[in-house]
Amino acid sequence: MKTAVKDVMTTRVVSVRKDTSFKEMATALRGNRVSAFPVTDDDGKVIGVVSEADLLTKQALDGGYDGMPGVITGLLRHKEQGKARGITAGDLMTGPAVTVVPDDTVEDAARLMSRRKVKRLPVIDADGRLAGIVSRADVLSAFDRQDTEIRKEITGNVILDEFLIDPDTFTVTVKDGVVTLTGLPENNEVGHEIVHRVRHVQGVVAVRDRLSYRPPESSDSPLLARSSSPVD
């Protein structure tokens, strides 16, 4: 069973409106011990995220570019001077927001965090309004499963229920989330499908495929030889 974002997300989220001032945000970051806020518009829909890094950019650049190398100065002026002039969450935020929905899996969230290089994702409902927030730590919590529980799901839910195969056909061992599979599947395709499915079991870190696969038929087998001979 895959873990959904709604099972690990934080629902008590500190957010800010787009017109929240720099000073208010700085105070709230310190007071709530968070590193970022989702930003909402007048309708309560998530439109971006403002982080402590965004606030620090403004603070650093408000003093100008003196002492910075020319190339860096040019890049900063082009990309960041707008934020340096900003005074509200709407000015300083990174948008549009990269979001997930409650029914997305933690795997989906992890891939999105990696691809977009973000540390957290606002969770939105069907109307685009804030429902929670999921962090890297929340995503990693899906791997906090006992090895015995993982093995039980593989043998019972996957091998027996999904593939209708006697689990005793295989030897399944799990140590620290690493699964080792040995045994002889009825055919190579089934073996590969089982390995693929096991990789997506919650809490599995890696799969060591030690199944005994049948070698492909030799090209000089009688059947293949007959089928390849010219037709009279």
SVG drawing of the C-alpha trace seen along z (x, -y; Angstrom):
<svg xmlns="http://www.w3.org/2000/svg" viewBox="-13 -50 48 80">
<polyline fill="none" stroke="black" stroke-width="0.4" points="0.0,0.0 1.4,-3.4 1.5,-6.3 -0.5,-9.3 0.6,-12.9 -2.4,-13.4 -1.1,-10.7 2.2,-12.5 1.5,-16.2 1.3,-18.9 -2.2,-20.5 -1.5,-23.3 0.3,-25.6 1.5,-29.1 0.7,-31.0 0.9,-34.7 -1.2,-36.9 0.4,-38.4 0.3,-41.9 2.0,-40.8 5.0,-43.1 8.7,-42.1 8.8,-43.0 5.8,-40.9 7.2,-37.9 10.6,-38.2 8.9,-38.3 6.6,-35.3 9.6,-33.2 11.4,-33.7 8.3,-33.3 7.0,-30.1 10.4,-28.6 9.7,-27.8 11.8,-28.5 9.1,-29.4 5.5,-30.4 2.9,-29.5 1.5,-32.8 -2.2,-33.1 -4.2,-35.5 -7.4,-37.4 -9.4,-34.2 -7.2,-32.1 -5.6,-30.2 -1.9,-29.3 0.1,-31.5 3.7,-31.1 6.1,-30.4 8.3,-32.9 11.3,-31.6 13.9,-32.9 16.3,-32.8 14.0,-35.3 14.1,-37.6 17.8,-37.3 18.2,-38.2 16.4,-41.5 18.4,-42.2 21.7,-41.5 21.0,-43.4 19.4,-46.5 22.9,-47.7 23.8,-47.6 26.4,-45.6 29.6,-47.2 32.4,-44.8 30.8,-42.1 32.6,-40.8 31.3,-42.2 29.9,-39.0 28.0,-38.2 26.8,-41.8 25.3,-41.5 23.5,-38.2 22.2,-39.5 20.9,-42.8 19.1,-40.8 17.6,-38.2 17.3,-39.6 17.0,-43.4 13.2,-43.1 13.2,-41.2 15.6,-43.7 13.0,-46.4 10.1,-44.2 8.3,-45.0 5.5,-42.4 5.2,-38.6 3.8,-39.0 7.0,-40.9 9.4,-38.5 7.8,-35.1 8.8,-32.4 5.8,-31.7 3.8,-30.1 3.8,-27.7 4.9,-24.1 2.2,-22.1 0.7,-18.6 -2.7,-17.4 -3.6,-15.2 -4.1,-12.0 -0.7,-12.2 1.7,-9.6 4.9,-10.5 6.8,-9.1 5.2,-11.7 6.1,-14.4 9.7,-13.2 10.2,-13.2 8.7,-16.7 10.9,-18.0 14.0,-16.6 13.1,-17.8 12.2,-21.3 14.9,-21.5 12.5,-22.6 12.5,-21.5 8.7,-21.6 5.5,-21.6 2.2,-23.3 -0.7,-20.8 -3.8,-22.2 -7.5,-21.1 -9.6,-20.9 -10.2,-24.7 -6.5,-25.5 -6.7,-26.5 -4.2,-25.5 -4.8,-22.1 -1.4,-21.5 2.3,-21.3 4.7,-18.4 8.4,-18.5 11.4,-16.4 11.3,-14.9 7.6,-14.0 8.4,-12.2 11.2,-10.3 8.9,-9.1 7.4,-6.7 10.5,-4.6 10.1,-4.2 8.6,-0.7 9.6,2.4 11.3,5.1 8.7,7.7 5.9,5.4 7.4,4.9 8.0,8.6 4.4,9.4 3.1,7.0 5.4,8.5 4.5,12.1 0.8,11.6 -0.4,8.5 1.9,8.7 3.0,12.3 -0.2,14.0 -3.0,11.5 -1.8,9.7 0.1,12.5 -1.9,15.5 1.4,17.3 2.2,19.4 4.7,17.2 6.6,20.3 7.8,20.3 10.2,17.6 12.5,16.7 11.9,13.1 14.3,11.5 14.2,7.8 17.0,6.1 17.0,2.3 14.4,1.9 16.6,3.8 14.6,6.7 16.3,9.8 14.3,12.1 15.3,15.7 13.5,18.5 12.3,19.7 9.4,17.7 7.1,19.5 8.6,17.4 11.0,14.5 8.2,11.9 6.5,12.7 9.8,12.5 10.5,9.1 7.0,7.9 7.3,9.1 10.6,7.3 9.1,4.1 6.1,4.2 8.2,4.9 10.3,1.8 7.1,-0.3 6.1,1.2 6.2,-1.4 9.4,-1.4 11.5,0.5 14.9,-1.1 16.2,1.3 15.5,4.7 18.2,7.3 17.0,9.5 18.4,13.0 15.6,14.8 16.6,17.7 15.7,16.7 15.5,19.2 18.1,18.5 16.6,17.5 16.1,20.3 19.1,21.0 18.9,20.1 19.8,23.7 16.8,25.2 14.8,27.5 11.7,25.3 13.6,22.2 15.5,24.1 12.3,25.3 10.7,21.9 13.7,20.3 14.2,22.8 13.1,21.8 9.6,22.7 9.6,25.2"/>
</svg>
